[in-house]
């Protein structure tokens, strides 16, 4: 995930995919609440260190608060369903975008809202994050691996 994050920022800085979102969603299904928060904080810290144009620590805070809010949603989405990872990634991305907007407006700079901004950051980019999780995590296991989702529980 780190390599994708670093290269995506160098190749196209306007690409705002959250490459760690599928990883964090998988962590929700494998680890405890406190461990998931720790992974979220460390993932955000890695983003802050290597690629974040915002103030240091905002991405870590964003990912941690987002994880705290949606961790219990794993009860509503089962790990053996193919669409769980993309849906939870979509949910993570939307909530992370909203929290990011709030944190940026509090700590950094004001944001100019427009219909395009709302469409791109709250609809289009979360959809691309969900598509990324589907293409990167689900489809390769369907095409190249045994379809063993029910006993696998996302690798647990």
C-alpha positions as CSV (number, residue, x, y, z in Angstrom):
1,X,0.0,0.0,0.0
2,X,2.8,2.4,0.8
3,X,4.4,1.9,-2.6
4,X,1.1,2.6,-4.3
5,X,0.6,5.7,-2.2
6,X,4.1,7.0,-2.9
7,X,4.0,6.4,-6.6
8,X,0.5,7.7,-7.1
9,X,1.5,11.0,-5.4
10,X,4.5,11.3,-7.7
11,X,2.7,10.4,-10.9
12,X,-0.5,12.3,-10.4
13,X,-0.6,14.5,-7.3
14,X,-4.3,15.3,-7.8
15,X,-5.2,11.6,-7.3
16,X,-6.7,11.4,-3.9
17,X,-7.4,7.7,-3.4
18,X,-7.1,6.3,0.1
19,X,-4.9,3.3,-0.6
20,X,-4.9,2.3,3.0
21,X,-8.7,2.1,3.3
22,X,-9.1,-1.5,2.2
23,X,-6.2,-2.6,4.4
24,X,-7.8,-0.8,7.4
25,X,-11.2,-2.5,6.6
26,X,-9.5,-5.9,6.6
27,X,-7.9,-5.0,9.9
28,X,-11.4,-4.3,11.4
29,X,-12.3,-7.9,10.7
30,X,-9.1,-9.4,12.0
31,X,-8.1,-7.3,15.0
32,X,-9.6,-5.8,18.1
33,X,-10.9,-2.3,18.4
34,X,-7.7,-0.9,20.0
35,X,-5.5,-2.7,17.5
36,X,-7.6,-1.3,14.6
37,X,-7.2,2.2,16.0
38,X,-3.4,1.7,16.3
39,X,-3.2,0.5,12.7
40,X,-5.3,3.4,11.6
41,X,-3.1,5.9,13.5
42,X,0.1,4.3,12.1
43,X,-1.3,4.3,8.5
44,X,-2.2,7.9,8.8
45,X,1.2,8.7,10.3
46,X,2.9,7.0,7.3
47,X,0.8,9.2,4.9
48,X,1.6,12.3,6.9
49,X,5.3,11.5,6.8
50,X,5.6,10.6,3.2
51,X,2.9,12.3,1.1
52,X,0.5,14.5,3.1
53,X,0.4,18.2,2.0
54,X,-1.6,19.1,5.2
55,X,-0.3,19.7,8.7
56,X,1.5,16.8,10.3
57,X,-0.8,14.5,12.2
58,X,-4.1,15.5,10.5
59,X,-4.2,12.4,8.4
60,X,-3.4,10.2,11.4
61,X,-6.1,11.9,13.4
62,X,-8.5,11.5,10.4
63,X,-7.9,7.8,10.0
64,X,-8.2,7.1,13.7
65,X,-11.5,9.0,14.1
66,X,-12.9,7.4,11.0
67,X,-11.9,4.0,12.3
68,X,-13.4,4.7,15.7
69,X,-16.7,5.7,14.0
70,X,-17.1,2.8,11.6
71,X,-15.4,-0.1,13.4
72,X,-18.6,-1.5,14.7
73,X,-20.2,-1.5,11.3
74,X,-18.5,-4.7,10.7
75,X,-21.4,-6.3,12.5
76,X,-23.7,-5.2,9.6
77,X,-21.4,-6.4,6.8
78,X,-20.2,-10.0,6.8
79,X,-16.6,-10.9,5.8
80,X,-17.7,-13.8,3.6
81,X,-19.7,-11.5,1.2
82,X,-17.8,-10.3,-1.9
83,X,-19.1,-6.8,-1.7
84,X,-18.3,-6.2,2.0
85,X,-14.8,-4.9,1.4
86,X,-15.8,-2.4,-1.4
87,X,-18.8,-1.2,0.6
88,X,-16.8,-0.7,3.8
89,X,-14.1,1.0,1.8
90,X,-16.7,3.3,0.3
91,X,-18.0,4.1,3.8
92,X,-14.5,4.6,5.1
93,X,-13.7,7.0,2.3
94,X,-16.8,9.1,2.6
95,X,-16.5,9.5,6.4
96,X,-12.8,10.1,6.1
97,X,-13.5,12.9,3.5
98,X,-16.0,14.5,5.7
99,X,-13.7,14.4,8.7
100,X,-10.8,15.6,6.6
101,X,-12.9,18.6,5.5
102,X,-13.7,19.4,9.1
103,X,-10.1,19.0,10.3
104,X,-8.8,21.1,7.5
105,X,-11.3,23.9,8.2
106,X,-10.4,23.8,11.9
107,X,-6.6,23.5,11.7
108,X,-5.4,24.5,8.3
109,X,-7.3,26.4,5.6
110,X,-10.8,27.1,4.5
111,X,-12.3,25.0,1.8
112,X,-14.3,26.4,-1.1
113,X,-17.3,24.3,-1.5
114,X,-18.8,23.7,-5.0
115,X,-21.0,21.1,-6.6
116,X,-17.9,19.6,-8.3
117,X,-16.0,19.4,-5.0
118,X,-18.9,17.7,-3.3
119,X,-19.4,15.4,-6.2
120,X,-15.7,14.5,-6.6
121,X,-14.8,14.2,-2.9
122,X,-18.0,12.7,-1.5
123,X,-19.1,10.5,-4.4
124,X,-16.5,9.9,-7.1
125,X,-13.4,9.4,-5.1
126,X,-15.1,7.0,-2.6
127,X,-16.4,5.1,-5.6
128,X,-12.9,4.8,-7.0
129,X,-11.6,3.7,-3.6
130,X,-14.2,1.0,-3.5
131,X,-13.3,0.0,-7.1
132,X,-9.7,-0.1,-6.1
133,X,-10.4,-2.5,-3.2
134,X,-12.5,-4.7,-5.5
135,X,-9.8,-4.8,-8.2
136,X,-6.8,-5.1,-5.9
137,X,-8.1,-7.5,-3.2
138,X,-11.2,-9.4,-4.4
139,X,-10.8,-10.0,-8.1
140,X,-7.3,-11.5,-7.9
141,X,-8.4,-14.0,-5.3
142,X,-11.3,-15.0,-7.5
143,X,-9.2,-15.3,-10.7
144,X,-6.0,-16.8,-9.3
145,X,-6.8,-18.3,-6.0
146,X,-9.2,-20.8,-4.5
147,X,-12.6,-19.3,-3.7
148,X,-12.3,-19.9,0.0
149,X,-13.9,-16.8,1.3
150,X,-16.3,-18.3,3.9
151,X,-13.5,-20.0,5.9
152,X,-10.9,-17.4,5.1
153,X,-12.6,-14.4,6.9
154,X,-10.2,-12.0,5.0
155,X,-7.1,-13.9,5.9
156,X,-7.9,-14.5,9.6
